[in-house]
Amino acid sequence: MKQEVIRELSTADLLERLEEEKKHLTRMRLNHAVSPLDNPHQITENKKTIARLKTELRKRQLEEEQKEQNNQ
């Protein structure tokens, strides 16, 4: 998932997507342990997507905190 697409999602959508990606990563790891995946690079890509989602959520959280501090 590209960063531009992630920026367009709402915070609620980001949280939902994050949970889906974590579940998907867990399933891929278990499947890979049982029988090797055709493309194990998918695990790495999934981890990067999770990191992008978390980064965007943290960025929004910091922006909210900044707004609160400026209002005081």
KESEBA-825848 format. One record per residue (C-alpha): residue number from 0; residue in one letter; y, z, x. Coordinates in pm, 1 decimal, padded with zeros to 6 digits. Layout:
# KESEBA-825848
REC   num   residu          Y          Z          X
REC   NUM        A          Y          Z          X
...
END
This chain:
# KESEBA-825848
REC   num   residu          Y          Z          X
REC     0        M    00000.0    00000.0    00000.0
REC     1        K    00332.6   -00107.2    00144.1
REC     2        Q    00626.2    00128.4    00189.8
REC     3        E    00848.5   -00084.4   -00036.4
REC     4        V    00601.7   -00042.5   -00323.0
REC     5        I    00579.5    00332.4   -00263.9
REC     6        R    00959.5    00371.1   -00278.6
REC     7        E    00967.1    00209.9   -00622.0
REC     8        L    00719.3    00456.8   -00773.7
REC     9        S    00836.7    00765.8   -00957.9
REC    10        T    00754.2    01108.9   -00818.2
REC    11        A    00493.4    01167.6   -01088.8
REC    12        D    00331.9    00832.7   -01005.8
REC    13        L    00331.3    00923.8   -00637.2
REC    14        L    00152.5    01251.3   -00704.5
REC    15        E   -00102.8    01076.7   -00924.8
REC    16        R   -00159.3    00802.3   -00669.8
REC    17        L   -00196.3    01061.1   -00392.0
REC    18        E   -00476.1    01237.2   -00579.4
REC    19        E   -00650.8    00904.1   -00644.1
REC    20        E   -00627.8    00804.9   -00278.2
REC    21        K   -00764.9    01141.4   -00161.8
REC    22        K   -01062.7    01108.8   -00396.8
REC    23        H   -01118.1    00752.0   -00279.3
REC    24        L   -01111.1    00862.0    00085.5
REC    25        T   -01366.3    01134.9    00017.6
REC    26        R   -01598.5    00887.0   -00156.1
REC    27        M   -01562.8    00637.3    00129.2
REC    28        R   -01642.1    00902.0    00390.6
REC    29        L   -01952.0    01014.8    00202.6
REC    30        N   -02069.8    00657.1    00152.1
REC    31        H   -02007.6    00581.3    00517.4
REC    32        A   -02213.2    00884.0    00623.0
REC    33        V   -02507.2    00768.9    00410.5
REC    34        S   -02489.7    00398.6    00492.0
REC    35        P   -02228.2    00233.5    00713.6
REC    36        L   -01945.0    00055.6    00535.4
REC    37        D   -01901.2   -00317.3    00584.0
REC    38        N   -01547.0   -00252.7    00702.8
REC    39        P   -01498.8    00103.1    00838.8
REC    40        H   -01133.2    00016.9    00905.1
REC    41        Q   -01079.1    00078.0    00532.2
REC    42        I   -01102.7    00453.1    00600.5
REC    43        T   -00816.5    00429.0    00849.7
REC    44        E   -00606.3    00223.4    00609.4
REC    45        N   -00667.6    00474.7    00332.3
REC    46        K   -00559.7    00762.0    00557.3
REC    47        K   -00239.6    00574.7    00642.1
REC    48        T   -00167.7    00516.5    00274.0
REC    49        I   -00208.6    00888.7    00207.1
REC    50        A    00031.8    00964.5    00492.1
REC    51        R    00287.5    00718.1    00351.0
REC    52        L    00265.0    00880.3    00008.2
REC    53        K    00307.8    01229.2    00153.6
REC    54        T    00602.2    01112.6    00364.3
REC    55        E    00782.1    00968.8    00063.0
REC    56        L    00720.3    01287.0   -00138.9
REC    57        R    00857.3    01500.9    00143.8
REC    58        K    01159.9    01273.3    00179.2
REC    59        R    01238.9    01313.5   -00189.8
REC    60        Q    01194.0    01689.6   -00165.9
REC    61        L    01439.0    01709.3    00124.1
REC    62        E    01690.3    01493.3   -00063.2
REC    63        E    01671.2    01730.2   -00361.1
REC    64        E    01725.4    02032.1   -00135.0
REC    65        Q    02021.4    01857.7    00026.5
REC    66        K    02177.3    01790.9   -00312.8
REC    67        E    02133.3    02155.7   -00411.7
REC    68        Q    02299.7    02275.1   -00092.2
REC    69        N    02590.9    02037.4   -00142.4
REC    70        N    02645.1    02161.7   -00496.0
REC    71        Q    02679.7    02523.1   -00385.0
END
